[in-house]
Amino acid sequence: MLMAHPTVLRNLVEQYEVLRVLHADNGSEEARQRMDDVAYTLCVSTGTADVDSALVAARHRLPGARPEDDSVLSA
């Protein structure tokens, strides 16, 4: 499975959280579509089937999420 770059994942998580805080799911058709698109992209990017699992998986893959993540070690 292809793995999304941590920067892409962080951006998607941030977008989804902003849309959720703004209650986009209850907003205009455009806002709902954007939220659905971000949720779908998160699922595809993390290999999950629902947005809640995708958010957990994305956060787990971000640098600093776990001690053995070598992306937080200095070169």
PDB file of N, CA, C and O in Angstrom:
ATOM      1  N   MET A   1       0.841  -1.182   0.000  1.00  0.00           N
ATOM      2  CA  MET A   1       0.000   0.000   0.000  1.00  0.00           C
ATOM      3  C   MET A   1       0.884   1.242   0.000  1.00  0.00           C
ATOM      4  O   MET A   1       1.870   1.316   0.734  1.00  0.00           O
ATOM      5  N   LEU A   2       0.527   2.196  -0.815  1.00  0.00           N
ATOM      6  CA  LEU A   2       1.226   3.475  -0.804  1.00  0.00           C
ATOM      7  C   LEU A   2       0.929   4.195   0.497  1.00  0.00           C
ATOM      8  O   LEU A   2      -0.185   4.132   1.018  1.00  0.00           O
ATOM      9  N   MET A   3       1.935   4.877   1.012  1.00  0.00           N
ATOM     10  CA  MET A   3       1.758   5.612   2.251  1.00  0.00           C
ATOM     11  C   MET A   3       1.824   7.104   1.949  1.00  0.00           C
ATOM     12  O   MET A   3       2.764   7.576   1.310  1.00  0.00           O
ATOM     13  N   ALA A   4       0.836   7.829   2.406  1.00  0.00           N
ATOM     14  CA  ALA A   4       0.814   9.271   2.214  1.00  0.00           C
ATOM     15  C   ALA A   4       1.909   9.916   3.060  1.00  0.00           C
ATOM     16  O   ALA A   4       2.213   9.450   4.158  1.00  0.00           O
ATOM     17  N   HIS A   5       2.485  10.967   2.551  1.00  0.00           N
ATOM     18  CA  HIS A   5       3.508  11.711   3.272  1.00  0.00           C
ATOM     19  C   HIS A   5       2.879  12.312   4.527  1.00  0.00           C
ATOM     20  O   HIS A   5       1.730  12.750   4.486  1.00  0.00           O
ATOM     21  N   PRO A   6       3.616  12.341   5.645  1.00  0.00           N
ATOM     22  CA  PRO A   6       3.072  12.904   6.888  1.00  0.00           C
ATOM     23  C   PRO A   6       2.520  14.322   6.729  1.00  0.00           C
ATOM     24  O   PRO A   6       1.543  14.673   7.391  1.00  0.00           O
ATOM     25  N   THR A   7       3.116  15.131   5.878  1.00  0.00           N
ATOM     26  CA  THR A   7       2.612  16.487   5.670  1.00  0.00           C
ATOM     27  C   THR A   7       1.227  16.461   5.035  1.00  0.00           C
ATOM     28  O   THR A   7       0.360  17.259   5.391  1.00  0.00           O
ATOM     29  N   VAL A   8       1.026  15.554   4.108  1.00  0.00           N
ATOM     30  CA  VAL A   8      -0.281  15.406   3.469  1.00  0.00           C
ATOM     31  C   VAL A   8      -1.308  14.949   4.502  1.00  0.00           C
ATOM     32  O   VAL A   8      -2.415  15.484   4.564  1.00  0.00           O
ATOM     33  N   LEU A   9      -0.938  13.965   5.309  1.00  0.00           N
ATOM     34  CA  LEU A   9      -1.850  13.470   6.336  1.00  0.00           C
ATOM     35  C   LEU A   9      -2.204  14.571   7.328  1.00  0.00           C
ATOM     36  O   LEU A   9      -3.372  14.745   7.675  1.00  0.00           O
ATOM     37  N   ARG A  10      -1.206  15.307   7.781  1.00  0.00           N
ATOM     38  CA  ARG A  10      -1.460  16.389   8.741  1.00  0.00           C
ATOM     39  C   ARG A  10      -2.428  17.411   8.143  1.00  0.00           C
ATOM     40  O   ARG A  10      -3.341  17.880   8.821  1.00  0.00           O
ATOM     41  N   ASN A  11      -2.221  17.750   6.873  1.00  0.00           N
ATOM     42  CA  ASN A  11      -3.091  18.713   6.201  1.00  0.00           C
ATOM     43  C   ASN A  11      -4.523  18.190   6.122  1.00  0.00           C
ATOM     44  O   ASN A  11      -5.469  18.935   6.380  1.00  0.00           O
ATOM     45  N   LEU A  12      -4.688  16.931   5.772  1.00  0.00           N
ATOM     46  CA  LEU A  12      -6.025  16.348   5.675  1.00  0.00           C
ATOM     47  C   LEU A  12      -6.722  16.314   7.028  1.00  0.00           C
ATOM     48  O   LEU A  12      -7.906  16.634   7.129  1.00  0.00           O
ATOM     49  N   VAL A  13      -5.988  15.925   8.068  1.00  0.00           N
ATOM     50  CA  VAL A  13      -6.560  15.893   9.417  1.00  0.00           C
ATOM     51  C   VAL A  13      -6.994  17.300   9.828  1.00  0.00           C
ATOM     52  O   VAL A  13      -8.089  17.485  10.359  1.00  0.00           O
ATOM     53  N   GLU A  14      -6.140  18.282   9.584  1.00  0.00           N
ATOM     54  CA  GLU A  14      -6.477  19.657   9.942  1.00  0.00           C
ATOM     55  C   GLU A  14      -7.706  20.149   9.179  1.00  0.00           C
ATOM     56  O   GLU A  14      -8.584  20.788   9.758  1.00  0.00           O
ATOM     57  N   GLN A  15      -7.767  19.852   7.880  1.00  0.00           N
ATOM     58  CA  GLN A  15      -8.934  20.250   7.090  1.00  0.00           C
ATOM     59  C   GLN A  15     -10.211  19.619   7.634  1.00  0.00           C
ATOM     60  O   GLN A  15     -11.234  20.288   7.782  1.00  0.00           O
ATOM     61  N   TYR A  16     -10.138  18.328   7.927  1.00  0.00           N
ATOM     62  CA  TYR A  16     -11.327  17.636   8.420  1.00  0.00           C
ATOM     63  C   TYR A  16     -11.770  18.214   9.758  1.00  0.00           C
ATOM     64  O   TYR A  16     -12.962  18.430   9.980  1.00  0.00           O
ATOM     65  N   GLU A  17     -10.814  18.465  10.650  1.00  0.00           N
ATOM     66  CA  GLU A  17     -11.155  19.018  11.968  1.00  0.00           C
ATOM     67  C   GLU A  17     -11.786  20.398  11.848  1.00  0.00           C
ATOM     68  O   GLU A  17     -12.740  20.703  12.564  1.00  0.00           O
ATOM     69  N   VAL A  18     -11.270  21.237  10.953  1.00  0.00           N
ATOM     70  CA  VAL A  18     -11.850  22.569  10.748  1.00  0.00           C
ATOM     71  C   VAL A  18     -13.275  22.440  10.218  1.00  0.00           C
ATOM     72  O   VAL A  18     -14.182  23.119  10.701  1.00  0.00           O
ATOM     73  N   LEU A  19     -13.475  21.578   9.235  1.00  0.00           N
ATOM     74  CA  LEU A  19     -14.809  21.382   8.684  1.00  0.00           C
ATOM     75  C   LEU A  19     -15.780  20.857   9.741  1.00  0.00           C
ATOM     76  O   LEU A  19     -16.948  21.246   9.773  1.00  0.00           O
ATOM     77  N   ARG A  20     -15.290  19.983  10.592  1.00  0.00           N
ATOM     78  CA  ARG A  20     -16.154  19.430  11.647  1.00  0.00           C
ATOM     79  C   ARG A  20     -16.523  20.515  12.663  1.00  0.00           C
ATOM     80  O   ARG A  20     -17.679  20.612  13.076  1.00  0.00           O
ATOM     81  N   VAL A  21     -15.548  21.323  13.062  1.00  0.00           N
ATOM     82  CA  VAL A  21     -15.807  22.407  14.008  1.00  0.00           C
ATOM     83  C   VAL A  21     -16.809  23.401  13.434  1.00  0.00           C
ATOM     84  O   VAL A  21     -17.640  23.948  14.160  1.00  0.00           O
ATOM     85  N   LEU A  22     -16.724  23.631  12.126  1.00  0.00           N
ATOM     86  CA  LEU A  22     -17.639  24.562  11.462  1.00  0.00           C
ATOM     87  C   LEU A  22     -18.985  23.919  11.111  1.00  0.00           C
ATOM     88  O   LEU A  22     -19.843  24.553  10.496  1.00  0.00           O
ATOM     89  N   HIS A  23     -19.160  22.654  11.507  1.00  0.00           N
ATOM     90  CA  HIS A  23     -20.399  21.912  11.250  1.00  0.00           C
ATOM     91  C   HIS A  23     -20.737  21.883   9.757  1.00  0.00           C
ATOM     92  O   HIS A  23     -21.877  22.107   9.351  1.00  0.00           O
ATOM     93  N   ALA A  24     -19.716  21.601   8.964  1.00  0.00           N
ATOM     94  CA  ALA A  24     -19.897  21.557   7.513  1.00  0.00           C
ATOM     95  C   ALA A  24     -20.919  20.506   7.103  1.00  0.00           C
ATOM     96  O   ALA A  24     -21.576  20.643   6.071  1.00  0.00           O
ATOM     97  N   ASP A  25     -21.054  19.455   7.912  1.00  0.00           N
ATOM     98  CA  ASP A  25     -22.018  18.406   7.575  1.00  0.00           C
ATOM     99  C   ASP A  25     -23.458  18.923   7.609  1.00  0.00           C
ATOM    100  O   ASP A  25     -24.355  18.300   7.040  1.00  0.00           O
ATOM    101  N   ASN A  26     -23.679  20.056   8.271  1.00  0.00           N
ATOM    102  CA  ASN A  26     -25.002  20.683   8.312  1.00  0.00           C
ATOM    103  C   ASN A  26     -25.058  21.954   7.466  1.00  0.00           C
ATOM    104  O   ASN A  26     -26.050  22.682   7.496  1.00  0.00           O
ATOM    105  N   GLY A  27     -24.006  22.212   6.724  1.00  0.00           N
ATOM    106  CA  GLY A  27     -23.911  23.444   5.955  1.00  0.00           C
ATOM    107  C   GLY A  27     -24.420  23.302   4.539  1.00  0.00           C
ATOM    108  O   GLY A  27     -25.288  22.481   4.243  1.00  0.00           O
ATOM    109  N   SER A  28     -23.862  24.114   3.683  1.00  0.00           N
ATOM    110  CA  SER A  28     -24.258  24.122   2.273  1.00  0.00           C
ATOM    111  C   SER A  28     -23.851  22.814   1.598  1.00  0.00           C
ATOM    112  O   SER A  28     -23.069  22.031   2.137  1.00  0.00           O
ATOM    113  N   GLU A  29     -24.393  22.604   0.428  1.00  0.00           N
ATOM    114  CA  GLU A  29     -24.030  21.415  -0.354  1.00  0.00           C
ATOM    115  C   GLU A  29     -22.529  21.389  -0.623  1.00  0.00           C
ATOM    116  O   GLU A  29     -21.900  20.332  -0.560  1.00  0.00           O
ATOM    117  N   GLU A  30     -21.964  22.541  -0.919  1.00  0.00           N
ATOM    118  CA  GLU A  30     -20.527  22.636  -1.186  1.00  0.00           C
ATOM    119  C   GLU A  30     -19.708  22.265   0.053  1.00  0.00           C
ATOM    120  O   GLU A  30     -18.706  21.558  -0.057  1.00  0.00           O
ATOM    121  N   ALA A  31     -20.126  22.735   1.227  1.00  0.00           N
ATOM    122  CA  ALA A  31     -19.408  22.423   2.467  1.00  0.00           C
ATOM    123  C   ALA A  31     -19.506  20.929   2.786  1.00  0.00           C
ATOM    124  O   ALA A  31     -18.519  20.309   3.179  1.00  0.00           O
ATOM    125  N   ARG A  32     -20.698  20.358   2.615  1.00  0.00           N
ATOM    126  CA  ARG A  32     -20.868  18.916   2.860  1.00  0.00           C
ATOM    127  C   ARG A  32     -20.024  18.100   1.888  1.00  0.00           C
ATOM    128  O   ARG A  32     -19.410  17.105   2.275  1.00  0.00           O
ATOM    129  N   GLN A  33     -19.993  18.520   0.633  1.00  0.00           N
ATOM    130  CA  GLN A  33     -19.203  17.807  -0.373  1.00  0.00           C
ATOM    131  C   GLN A  33     -17.719  17.875  -0.032  1.00  0.00           C
ATOM    132  O   GLN A  33     -17.003  16.882  -0.163  1.00  0.00           O
ATOM    133  N   ARG A  34     -17.259  19.042   0.403  1.00  0.00           N
ATOM    134  CA  ARG A  34     -15.848  19.190   0.769  1.00  0.00           C
ATOM    135  C   ARG A  34     -15.500  18.276   1.942  1.00  0.00           C
ATOM    136  O   ARG A  34     -14.446  17.640   1.945  1.00  0.00           O
ATOM    137  N   MET A  35     -16.378  18.210   2.930  1.00  0.00           N
ATOM    138  CA  MET A  35     -16.141  17.334   4.078  1.00  0.00           C
ATOM    139  C   MET A  35     -16.109  15.871   3.636  1.00  0.00           C
ATOM    140  O   MET A  35     -15.253  15.103   4.075  1.00  0.00           O
ATOM    141  N   ASP A  36     -17.040  15.493   2.771  1.00  0.00           N
ATOM    142  CA  ASP A  36     -17.052  14.124   2.246  1.00  0.00           C
ATOM    143  C   ASP A  36     -15.778  13.823   1.462  1.00  0.00           C
ATOM    144  O   ASP A  36     -15.216  12.734   1.577  1.00  0.00           O
ATOM    145  N   ASP A  37     -15.325  14.783   0.670  1.00  0.00           N
ATOM    146  CA  ASP A  37     -14.101  14.594  -0.120  1.00  0.00           C
ATOM    147  C   ASP A  37     -12.879  14.408   0.768  1.00  0.00           C
ATOM    148  O   ASP A  37     -12.044  13.538   0.518  1.00  0.00           O
ATOM    149  N   VAL A  38     -12.781  15.227   1.800  1.00  0.00           N
ATOM    150  CA  VAL A  38     -11.635  15.122   2.715  1.00  0.00           C
ATOM    151  C   VAL A  38     -11.701  13.791   3.465  1.00  0.00           C
ATOM    152  O   VAL A  38     -10.680  13.124   3.632  1.00  0.00           O
ATOM    153  N   ALA A  39     -12.884  13.404   3.912  1.00  0.00           N
ATOM    154  CA  ALA A  39     -13.041  12.131   4.616  1.00  0.00           C
ATOM    155  C   ALA A  39     -12.646  10.968   3.704  1.00  0.00           C
ATOM    156  O   ALA A  39     -11.935  10.056   4.126  1.00  0.00           O
ATOM    157  N   TYR A  40     -13.106  11.004   2.464  1.00  0.00           N
ATOM    158  CA  TYR A  40     -12.771   9.943   1.503  1.00  0.00           C
ATOM    159  C   TYR A  40     -11.258   9.888   1.274  1.00  0.00           C
ATOM    160  O   TYR A  40     -10.668   8.808   1.265  1.00  0.00           O
ATOM    161  N   THR A  41     -10.642  11.042   1.091  1.00  0.00           N
ATOM    162  CA  THR A  41      -9.203  11.087   0.853  1.00  0.00           C
ATOM    163  C   THR A  41      -8.433  10.566   2.061  1.00  0.00           C
ATOM    164  O   THR A  41      -7.425   9.877   1.904  1.00  0.00           O
ATOM    165  N   LEU A  42      -8.896  10.886   3.253  1.00  0.00           N
ATOM    166  CA  LEU A  42      -8.270  10.340   4.463  1.00  0.00           C
ATOM    167  C   LEU A  42      -8.371   8.815   4.481  1.00  0.00           C
ATOM    168  O   LEU A  42      -7.400   8.128   4.797  1.00  0.00           O
ATOM    169  N   CYS A  43      -9.527   8.299   4.146  1.00  0.00           N
ATOM    170  CA  CYS A  43      -9.711   6.846   4.140  1.00  0.00           C
ATOM    171  C   CYS A  43      -8.795   6.174   3.118  1.00  0.00           C
ATOM    172  O   CYS A  43      -8.148   5.172   3.422  1.00  0.00           O
ATOM    173  N   VAL A  44      -8.744   6.724   1.922  1.00  0.00           N
ATOM    174  CA  VAL A  44      -7.882   6.157   0.880  1.00  0.00           C
ATOM    175  C   VAL A  44      -6.414   6.266   1.292  1.00  0.00           C
ATOM    176  O   VAL A  44      -5.640   5.331   1.085  1.00  0.00           O
ATOM    177  N   SER A  45      -6.034   7.387   1.868  1.00  0.00           N
ATOM    178  CA  SER A  45      -4.644   7.632   2.244  1.00  0.00           C
ATOM    179  C   SER A  45      -4.172   6.743   3.385  1.00  0.00           C
ATOM    180  O   SER A  45      -2.974   6.502   3.534  1.00  0.00           O
ATOM    181  N   THR A  46      -5.111   6.257   4.189  1.00  0.00           N
ATOM    182  CA  THR A  46      -4.743   5.441   5.342  1.00  0.00           C
ATOM    183  C   THR A  46      -5.163   3.981   5.198  1.00  0.00           C
ATOM    184  O   THR A  46      -4.859   3.159   6.062  1.00  0.00           O
ATOM    185  N   GLY A  47      -5.862   3.655   4.108  1.00  0.00           N
ATOM    186  CA  GLY A  47      -6.297   2.277   3.896  1.00  0.00           C
ATOM    187  C   GLY A  47      -7.381   1.841   4.860  1.00  0.00           C
ATOM    188  O   GLY A  47      -7.442   0.672   5.242  1.00  0.00           O
ATOM    189  N   THR A  48      -8.240   2.771   5.256  1.00  0.00           N
ATOM    190  CA  THR A  48      -9.312   2.460   6.190  1.00  0.00           C
ATOM    191  C   THR A  48     -10.666   2.637   5.509  1.00  0.00           C
ATOM    192  O   THR A  48     -10.762   3.166   4.401  1.00  0.00           O
ATOM    193  N   ALA A  49     -11.707   2.183   6.200  1.00  0.00           N
ATOM    194  CA  ALA A  49     -13.038   2.204   5.598  1.00  0.00           C
ATOM    195  C   ALA A  49     -13.956   3.290   6.150  1.00  0.00           C
ATOM    196  O   ALA A  49     -15.008   3.560   5.571  1.00  0.00           O
ATOM    197  N   ASP A  50     -13.570   3.916   7.267  1.00  0.00           N
ATOM    198  CA  ASP A  50     -14.419   4.976   7.815  1.00  0.00           C
ATOM    199  C   ASP A  50     -13.532   6.100   8.338  1.00  0.00           C
ATOM    200  O   ASP A  50     -12.360   5.892   8.652  1.00  0.00           O
ATOM    201  N   VAL A  51     -14.107   7.279   8.425  1.00  0.00           N
ATOM    202  CA  VAL A  51     -13.323   8.471   8.741  1.00  0.00           C
ATOM    203  C   VAL A  51     -12.751   8.430  10.160  1.00  0.00           C
ATOM    204  O   VAL A  51     -11.652   8.936  10.385  1.00  0.00           O
ATOM    205  N   ASP A  52     -13.458   7.849  11.110  1.00  0.00           N
ATOM    206  CA  ASP A  52     -12.921   7.781  12.470  1.00  0.00           C
ATOM    207  C   ASP A  52     -11.655   6.933  12.511  1.00  0.00           C
ATOM    208  O   ASP A  52     -10.672   7.311  13.148  1.00  0.00           O
ATOM    209  N   SER A  53     -11.678   5.793  11.835  1.00  0.00           N
ATOM    210  CA  SER A  53     -10.476   4.950  11.758  1.00  0.00           C
ATOM    211  C   SER A  53      -9.368   5.655  10.993  1.00  0.00           C
ATOM    212  O   SER A  53      -8.192   5.539  11.338  1.00  0.00           O
ATOM    213  N   ALA A  54      -9.749   6.386   9.953  1.00  0.00           N
ATOM    214  CA  ALA A  54      -8.766   7.115   9.151  1.00  0.00           C
ATOM    215  C   ALA A  54      -8.064   8.186   9.977  1.00  0.00           C
ATOM    216  O   ALA A  54      -6.853   8.374   9.856  1.00  0.00           O
ATOM    217  N   LEU A  55      -8.817   8.883  10.811  1.00  0.00           N
ATOM    218  CA  LEU A  55      -8.214   9.912  11.664  1.00  0.00           C
ATOM    219  C   LEU A  55      -7.228   9.302  12.656  1.00  0.00           C
ATOM    220  O   LEU A  55      -6.147   9.848  12.874  1.00  0.00           O
ATOM    221  N   VAL A  56      -7.598   8.173  13.255  1.00  0.00           N
ATOM    222  CA  VAL A  56      -6.700   7.492  14.185  1.00  0.00           C
ATOM    223  C   VAL A  56      -5.441   7.039  13.457  1.00  0.00           C
ATOM    224  O   VAL A  56      -4.329   7.259  13.937  1.00  0.00           O
ATOM    225  N   ALA A  57      -5.613   6.409  12.305  1.00  0.00           N
ATOM    226  CA  ALA A  57      -4.467   5.917  11.539  1.00  0.00           C
ATOM    227  C   ALA A  57      -3.570   7.066  11.086  1.00  0.00           C
ATOM    228  O   ALA A  57      -2.346   6.959  11.161  1.00  0.00           O
ATOM    229  N   ALA A  58      -4.155   8.148  10.624  1.00  0.00           N
ATOM    230  CA  ALA A  58      -3.365   9.297  10.164  1.00  0.00           C
ATOM    231  C   ALA A  58      -2.567   9.886  11.314  1.00  0.00           C
ATOM    232  O   ALA A  58      -1.376  10.161  11.165  1.00  0.00           O
ATOM    233  N   ARG A  59      -3.202  10.081  12.448  1.00  0.00           N
ATOM    234  CA  ARG A  59      -2.494  10.642  13.610  1.00  0.00           C
ATOM    235  C   ARG A  59      -1.373   9.720  14.067  1.00  0.00           C
ATOM    236  O   ARG A  59      -0.320  10.182  14.506  1.00  0.00           O
ATOM    237  N   HIS A  60      -1.601   8.432  13.962  1.00  0.00           N
ATOM    238  CA  HIS A  60      -0.585   7.448  14.366  1.00  0.00           C
ATOM    239  C   HIS A  60       0.650   7.518  13.464  1.00  0.00           C
ATOM    240  O   HIS A  60       1.761   7.218  13.902  1.00  0.00           O
ATOM    241  N   ARG A  61       0.453   7.914  12.214  1.00  0.00           N
ATOM    242  CA  ARG A  61       1.560   7.976  11.257  1.00  0.00           C
ATOM    243  C   ARG A  61       2.299   9.306  11.257  1.00  0.00           C
ATOM    244  O   ARG A  61       3.311   9.451  10.570  1.00  0.00           O
ATOM    245  N   LEU A  62       1.809  10.273  12.012  1.00  0.00           N
ATOM    246  CA  LEU A  62       2.473  11.578  12.045  1.00  0.00           C
ATOM    247  C   LEU A  62       3.741  11.500  12.893  1.00  0.00           C
ATOM    248  O   LEU A  62       3.795  10.745  13.863  1.00  0.00           O
ATOM    249  N   PRO A  63       4.755  12.275  12.529  1.00  0.00           N
ATOM    250  CA  PRO A  63       6.000  12.289  13.315  1.00  0.00           C
ATOM    251  C   PRO A  63       5.712  12.607  14.779  1.00  0.00           C
ATOM    252  O   PRO A  63       4.920  13.492  15.103  1.00  0.00           O
ATOM    253  N   GLY A  64       6.383  11.855  15.652  1.00  0.00           N
ATOM    254  CA  GLY A  64       6.219  12.067  17.081  1.00  0.00           C
ATOM    255  C   GLY A  64       5.056  11.299  17.679  1.00  0.00           C
ATOM    256  O   GLY A  64       4.814  11.392  18.883  1.00  0.00           O
ATOM    257  N   ALA A  65       4.333  10.543  16.869  1.00  0.00           N
ATOM    258  CA  ALA A  65       3.165   9.823  17.358  1.00  0.00           C
ATOM    259  C   ALA A  65       3.541   8.627  18.219  1.00  0.00           C
ATOM    260  O   ALA A  65       2.755   8.198  19.063  1.00  0.00           O
ATOM    261  N   ARG A  66       4.741   8.084  18.012  1.00  0.00           N
ATOM    262  CA  ARG A  66       5.191   6.936  18.795  1.00  0.00           C
ATOM    263  C   ARG A  66       6.706   7.001  18.921  1.00  0.00           C
ATOM    264  O   ARG A  66       7.371   7.544  18.039  1.00  0.00           O
ATOM    265  N   PRO A  67       7.253   6.470  19.976  1.00  0.00           N
ATOM    266  CA  PRO A  67       8.701   6.591  20.222  1.00  0.00           C
ATOM    267  C   PRO A  67       9.581   6.021  19.122  1.00  0.00           C
ATOM    268  O   PRO A  67      10.661   6.558  18.873  1.00  0.00           O
ATOM    269  N   GLU A  68       9.157   4.949  18.454  1.00  0.00           N
ATOM    270  CA  GLU A  68       9.999   4.326  17.449  1.00  0.00           C
ATOM    271  C   GLU A  68       9.897   4.966  16.078  1.00  0.00           C
ATOM    272  O   GLU A  68      10.499   4.475  15.123  1.00  0.00           O
ATOM    273  N   ASP A  69       9.156   6.041  15.961  1.00  0.00           N
ATOM    274  CA  ASP A  69       8.999   6.749  14.684  1.00  0.00           C
ATOM    275  C   ASP A  69      10.306   7.485  14.377  1.00  0.00           C
ATOM    276  O   ASP A  69      10.619   8.494  15.008  1.00  0.00           O
ATOM    277  N   ASP A  70      11.066   6.972  13.403  1.00  0.00           N
ATOM    278  CA  ASP A  70      12.384   7.538  13.115  1.00  0.00           C
ATOM    279  C   ASP A  70      12.316   8.914  12.452  1.00  0.00           C
ATOM    280  O   ASP A  70      13.351   9.555  12.271  1.00  0.00           O
ATOM    281  N   SER A  71      11.142   9.370  12.092  1.00  0.00           N
ATOM    282  CA  SER A  71      11.048  10.680  11.455  1.00  0.00           C
ATOM    283  C   SER A  71      11.237  11.807  12.454  1.00  0.00           C
ATOM    284  O   SER A  71      11.362  12.964  12.052  1.00  0.00           O
ATOM    285  N   VAL A  72      11.261  11.503  13.746  1.00  0.00           N
ATOM    286  CA  VAL A  72      11.481  12.556  14.744  1.00  0.00           C
ATOM    287  C   VAL A  72      12.931  12.609  15.190  1.00  0.00           C
ATOM    288  O   VAL A  72      13.319  13.498  15.948  1.00  0.00           O
ATOM    289  N   LEU A  73      13.732  11.663  14.725  1.00  0.00           N
ATOM    290  CA  LEU A  73      15.144  11.642  15.097  1.00  0.00           C
ATOM    291  C   LEU A  73      15.932  12.616  14.218  1.00  0.00           C
ATOM    292  O   LEU A  73      15.670  12.737  13.021  1.00  0.00           O
ATOM    293  N   SER A  74      16.880  13.296  14.814  1.00  0.00           N
ATOM    294  CA  SER A  74      17.681  14.227  14.022  1.00  0.00           C
ATOM    295  C   SER A  74      18.671  13.456  13.167  1.00  0.00           C
ATOM    296  O   SER A  74      19.138  12.382  13.546  1.00  0.00           O
ATOM    297  N   ALA A  75      18.976  14.005  12.038  1.00  0.00           N
ATOM    298  CA  ALA A  75      19.874  13.340  11.081  1.00  0.00           C
ATOM    299  C   ALA A  75      21.318  13.467  11.490  1.00  0.00           C
ATOM    300  O   ALA A  75      22.203  12.965  10.796  1.00  0.00           O
TER     301      ALA A  75
END
